[in-house]
Amino acid sequence: MKGPLRTVQESWKDFLSWKMLFLNLGPVLIGLLFWSVLLFYFGDNLVRILEGFLPTSWYRYAHSGGFMPAFFLVFFKCFVYILLGLFVLILSLIGNVLVAIFYTPIVVAHVHKKDYPHLPLEGFGDISFCLQHFLKQLAYLCMFLLVCSPLYFIPVIGVFVSLIPHYFFFKNTLCFDIATSIFNQERYTEILKDRKISLHKVAILSYLFSLIPVFNFFATLLQTIILTRYFLEIKAQEKSSQPV
């Protein structure tokens, strides 16, 4: 079984191929256009909405006049913009994962044909099944973020409260989409139990690419390739261990 770093290295080569770059072009342009328009027209309104979460005493102090309240107001606005950027990052990643549902079968077919043509692929469900799973995971994510919303304004803790549930959304959704083109449902369930630690290693390494500004718009395709290679390696290992 190849290590996570070797898997990432080989995935980079696939990611930089002309076919994958062309496949990534449409989702990237749509994502950049959507978020640019959203922030340009609604950025100030979103900041005012976030200001509404402030305790009333803090809000009155920030607008009371004087040097310290003014300094507090500047600090708070900077923090709000950082928090807003974090939310935009999370929402853009959610959108990228949604788009990935439609091109994941193409990525799996490309990697399979290129390096694993001897492996028989199985699969279960279809795109509508993957969309149902996506919406279910998104509902869990939204409920968690809503319940924990008071924690967002605590430095550091707010970042982790936002990113940790999104990581699990990313892992559960993207892995499921890829697995539907490679395994049967029973075998995928077994892999989630038997390879929990190794899967988290690869998934966390993949997720880190989402946190790179600007590149996060391109990263979902690379992450899909990485996890596809990971699952195909598992299937190759299983086949090699079978008696001839």
C-alpha positions as CSV (number, residue, x, y, z in Angstrom):
1,M,0.0,0.0,0.0
2,K,1.4,3.4,-1.0
3,G,1.9,6.0,1.6
4,P,-0.2,9.2,1.6
5,L,2.7,11.4,0.3
6,R,3.3,9.1,-2.6
7,T,-0.4,9.1,-3.4
8,V,-0.4,12.9,-3.4
9,Q,2.7,13.0,-5.6
10,E,1.2,10.8,-8.2
11,S,-2.1,12.7,-8.0
12,W,-0.3,15.9,-8.8
13,K,0.9,14.5,-12.1
14,D,-2.7,13.5,-13.0
15,F,-4.0,16.9,-11.9
16,L,-1.6,18.8,-14.2
17,S,-2.5,16.7,-17.2
18,W,-4.3,18.6,-20.0
19,K,-7.4,16.4,-19.7
20,M,-7.8,17.2,-15.9
21,L,-7.0,20.9,-16.3
22,F,-9.7,21.2,-19.0
23,L,-12.1,19.3,-16.8
24,N,-11.4,21.7,-13.9
25,L,-11.8,24.9,-16.0
26,G,-15.6,25.1,-15.9
27,P,-16.2,24.6,-12.2
28,V,-13.4,27.0,-11.3
29,L,-14.7,29.8,-13.6
30,I,-18.3,29.4,-12.3
31,G,-17.1,29.4,-8.6
32,L,-14.9,32.5,-9.1
33,L,-17.7,34.4,-10.8
34,F,-20.3,33.5,-8.3
35,W,-18.3,34.4,-5.2
36,S,-16.9,37.6,-6.8
37,V,-20.5,38.9,-7.5
38,L,-21.8,37.8,-4.1
39,L,-19.0,39.6,-2.2
40,F,-19.2,42.7,-4.4
41,Y,-22.9,43.3,-4.0
42,F,-23.6,41.8,-0.5
43,G,-20.3,42.0,1.4
44,D,-21.4,45.1,3.5
45,N,-24.8,43.5,4.3
46,L,-23.1,40.3,5.5
47,V,-20.8,42.3,7.8
48,R,-23.8,44.1,9.3
49,I,-25.6,40.7,9.8
50,L,-22.5,39.4,11.7
51,E,-22.4,42.5,13.8
52,G,-25.9,41.7,14.9
53,F,-24.5,38.7,16.8
54,L,-22.6,41.0,19.1
55,P,-23.9,41.3,22.7
56,T,-25.8,44.6,23.0
57,S,-23.3,46.0,25.5
58,W,-20.4,45.3,23.2
59,Y,-22.2,46.9,20.2
60,R,-23.1,50.1,22.2
61,Y,-19.5,50.3,23.5
62,A,-18.1,50.1,20.0
63,H,-20.2,53.0,18.8
64,S,-19.9,55.1,22.0
65,G,-17.0,57.3,20.7
66,G,-13.5,57.7,22.0
67,F,-10.2,56.2,21.2
68,M,-10.6,52.7,22.8
69,P,-14.2,52.1,21.4
70,A,-12.9,53.2,18.0
71,F,-9.9,50.8,18.3
72,F,-12.3,48.0,19.4
73,L,-14.6,48.8,16.5
74,V,-11.7,48.5,14.0
75,F,-10.5,45.3,15.6
76,F,-14.0,43.9,15.5
77,K,-14.5,44.7,11.9
78,C,-11.2,43.1,10.9
79,F,-12.2,40.0,12.8
80,V,-15.6,40.0,11.2
81,Y,-14.0,40.2,7.7
82,I,-11.8,37.3,8.6
83,L,-14.8,35.3,9.8
84,L,-16.7,36.3,6.7
85,G,-13.8,35.1,4.6
86,L,-13.8,31.8,6.5
87,F,-17.5,31.4,5.8
88,V,-17.0,32.1,2.1
89,L,-14.2,29.6,2.1
90,I,-16.5,26.9,3.6
91,L,-19.4,27.8,1.3
92,S,-17.1,27.7,-1.7
93,L,-15.8,24.3,-0.7
94,I,-19.4,23.0,-0.3
95,G,-20.2,24.2,-3.8
96,N,-17.0,22.6,-5.1
97,V,-18.0,19.2,-3.5
98,L,-21.4,19.5,-5.1
99,V,-20.0,20.1,-8.5
100,A,-17.5,17.2,-8.0
101,I,-20.4,14.8,-7.8
102,F,-20.9,15.2,-11.6
103,Y,-17.3,14.8,-12.7
104,T,-16.1,12.2,-10.2
105,P,-17.0,9.2,-12.5
106,I,-14.9,10.8,-15.2
107,V,-11.9,11.1,-12.8
108,V,-12.3,7.6,-11.6
109,A,-12.5,6.3,-15.2
110,H,-9.4,8.3,-16.1
111,V,-7.2,7.1,-13.2
112,H,-8.5,3.5,-13.6
113,K,-7.7,3.4,-17.3
114,K,-4.3,5.0,-16.8
115,D,-2.8,3.0,-13.9
116,Y,-5.3,0.3,-12.8
117,P,-6.8,-1.2,-16.0
118,H,-6.6,-4.7,-14.6
119,L,-8.9,-4.0,-11.7
120,P,-12.6,-4.8,-12.1
121,L,-14.8,-1.9,-10.9
122,E,-18.1,-2.4,-9.2
123,G,-20.2,0.5,-8.0
124,F,-23.5,1.3,-6.5
125,G,-26.1,4.0,-6.8
126,D,-26.2,6.8,-9.3
127,I,-25.8,10.7,-9.3
128,S,-29.3,11.1,-7.7
129,F,-28.2,8.8,-4.9
130,C,-25.0,10.8,-4.4
131,L,-27.0,14.0,-4.4
132,Q,-29.3,12.6,-1.6
133,H,-26.2,11.7,0.4
134,F,-24.8,15.2,-0.2
135,L,-27.9,16.9,1.1
136,K,-28.0,14.7,4.1
137,Q,-24.4,15.5,5.0
138,L,-25.1,19.2,4.3
139,A,-28.1,19.2,6.7
140,Y,-25.8,17.7,9.5
141,L,-23.2,20.4,8.8
142,C,-25.7,23.2,8.9
143,M,-27.3,22.0,12.1
144,F,-23.9,21.7,13.8
145,L,-22.8,25.2,12.6
146,L,-26.1,26.7,13.8
147,V,-25.9,25.2,17.2
148,C,-22.3,26.3,17.7
149,S,-22.7,29.8,16.2
150,P,-22.1,31.6,19.6
151,L,-18.6,30.1,19.6
152,Y,-17.5,31.7,16.3
153,F,-16.6,35.0,17.9
154,I,-14.0,33.3,20.2
155,P,-10.6,33.6,18.6
156,V,-9.0,30.4,17.5
157,I,-11.9,28.3,18.9
158,G,-14.2,29.8,16.3
159,V,-12.0,28.7,13.5
160,F,-11.8,25.1,14.7
161,V,-15.6,25.0,15.3
162,S,-16.1,26.0,11.7
163,L,-13.4,23.8,10.0
164,I,-13.7,20.5,11.9
165,P,-17.3,19.8,11.0
166,H,-16.6,20.9,7.4
167,Y,-13.7,18.4,7.2
168,F,-16.1,15.6,8.1
169,F,-18.6,16.9,5.5
170,F,-15.8,16.9,2.9
171,K,-14.5,13.5,3.8
172,N,-17.9,11.8,4.1
173,T,-19.3,13.3,0.9
174,L,-16.3,13.0,-1.5
175,C,-15.3,9.5,-0.3
176,F,-18.9,8.3,-0.8
177,D,-19.0,9.8,-4.3
178,I,-15.8,8.1,-5.3
179,A,-16.6,4.8,-3.7
180,T,-19.9,4.5,-5.6
181,S,-17.8,4.1,-8.8
182,I,-15.3,1.6,-7.4
183,F,-16.8,-0.7,-4.7
184,N,-20.1,-2.2,-3.8
185,Q,-21.9,-0.7,-0.9
186,E,-21.1,-3.5,1.6
187,R,-17.4,-3.4,0.8
188,Y,-17.3,0.4,1.2
189,T,-18.9,0.1,4.6
190,E,-16.2,-2.4,5.6
191,I,-13.4,-0.1,4.5
192,L,-14.8,2.8,6.6
193,K,-14.5,0.5,9.6
194,D,-11.3,-1.4,8.9
195,R,-9.2,1.5,7.4
196,K,-10.5,4.4,9.6
197,I,-7.1,5.8,10.5
198,S,-5.4,5.5,7.1
199,L,-8.5,7.0,5.5
200,H,-8.3,10.0,7.8
201,K,-4.6,10.5,7.1
202,V,-5.2,10.7,3.4
203,A,-8.4,12.8,3.8
204,I,-6.8,15.3,6.1
205,L,-3.8,15.7,3.8
206,S,-6.2,16.2,0.9
207,Y,-8.3,18.7,2.9
208,L,-5.3,20.9,3.7
209,F,-5.3,22.0,0.0
210,S,-8.8,23.5,0.6
211,L,-7.3,26.0,3.1
212,I,-4.9,27.5,0.5
213,P,-6.4,30.9,-0.6
214,V,-7.4,31.0,-4.3
215,F,-6.1,27.5,-4.9
216,N,-9.1,26.2,-3.0
217,F,-11.1,26.9,-6.1
218,F,-8.9,24.4,-8.0
219,A,-8.3,21.9,-5.2
220,T,-11.4,19.8,-5.3
221,L,-10.4,18.0,-8.5
222,L,-6.9,17.3,-7.0
223,Q,-8.6,16.0,-3.8
224,T,-10.9,13.7,-5.9
225,I,-7.8,12.3,-7.7
226,I,-6.0,11.7,-4.4
227,L,-8.9,9.8,-2.8
228,T,-9.6,7.9,-6.0
229,R,-6.0,6.7,-6.1
230,Y,-6.3,5.7,-2.4
231,F,-9.4,3.6,-3.0
232,L,-8.0,2.0,-6.1
233,E,-4.8,1.1,-4.2
234,I,-7.0,-0.7,-1.6
235,K,-8.7,-2.6,-4.4
236,A,-5.4,-3.5,-6.0
237,Q,-4.1,-4.7,-2.6
238,E,-7.1,-6.9,-2.2
239,K,-6.7,-8.4,-5.6
240,S,-3.0,-9.2,-5.1
241,S,-3.8,-10.9,-1.8
242,Q,-6.3,-13.2,-3.4
243,P,-5.1,-16.8,-4.2
244,V,-4.5,-17.4,-7.9
